[in-house]
Amino acid sequence: EECGRFFDQVHKLNHHKRYHDRKHECPYEGCDKKFGTKTHLDRHINDKHVKSKAYHCIEPTCPYYKGGKAFPRKDNWRRHMVKKH
């Protein structure tokens, strides 16, 4: 089944296909999520199940400062730092 996207290079098409062919299933009971790459599966597991990584804001007045809320992903923390501070 095609999604209608077109790519000018084969490697770009192959990369895109992974998002349709989701072979990597979440092993947690009751979670039916599937991902196209192991990296995305691992990120999901950390974000939703394990929460082993935590990135905190460096601004003491922010709710995401140490001891408060945290970002499970570095990219979300980085975006927060750029847009909020």
SVG drawing of the C-alpha trace seen along z (x, -y; Angstrom):
<svg xmlns="http://www.w3.org/2000/svg" viewBox="-3 -33 24 41">
<polyline fill="none" stroke="black" stroke-width="0.4" points="0.0,0.0 1.4,-3.3 1.1,-6.6 1.6,-8.8 5.1,-10.2 7.7,-10.4 11.5,-10.4 14.2,-11.4 16.7,-8.9 16.3,-5.3 17.9,-5.6 15.4,-8.2 12.6,-5.9 14.1,-3.0 14.4,-5.2 10.7,-6.3 9.5,-2.7 10.6,-1.9 7.8,-4.1 5.3,-1.9 6.9,1.4 6.9,1.3 8.7,4.5 9.9,3.3 7.1,4.1 7.0,2.7 7.6,5.7 5.5,4.1 2.3,5.9 -0.8,3.9 1.2,1.7 0.5,2.4 2.9,-0.2 5.2,0.7 8.0,-1.3 10.0,-1.4 13.4,-1.5 14.9,-0.1 16.0,-3.6 12.4,-4.8 11.3,-1.8 14.0,-2.4 13.0,-6.1 9.4,-5.0 10.3,-2.6 12.3,-5.3 9.6,-7.9 6.6,-5.8 7.8,-2.8 11.2,-3.0 11.9,-6.8 15.5,-6.2 16.8,-9.4 15.8,-12.8 16.9,-16.2 16.3,-19.2 16.2,-22.9 19.0,-25.0 16.8,-28.0 16.0,-27.8 12.5,-29.3 11.4,-26.9 9.0,-23.9 11.5,-21.7 14.4,-22.6 16.1,-19.8 13.7,-18.3 10.7,-19.2 9.4,-17.9 11.9,-16.5 12.2,-15.9 12.7,-12.2 14.3,-13.2 17.3,-15.5 15.7,-17.0 12.7,-18.1 14.9,-19.6 17.0,-21.4 13.8,-22.8 12.6,-24.0 15.9,-25.8 15.8,-27.6 12.2,-28.6 11.6,-29.4 14.9,-30.7"/>
</svg>
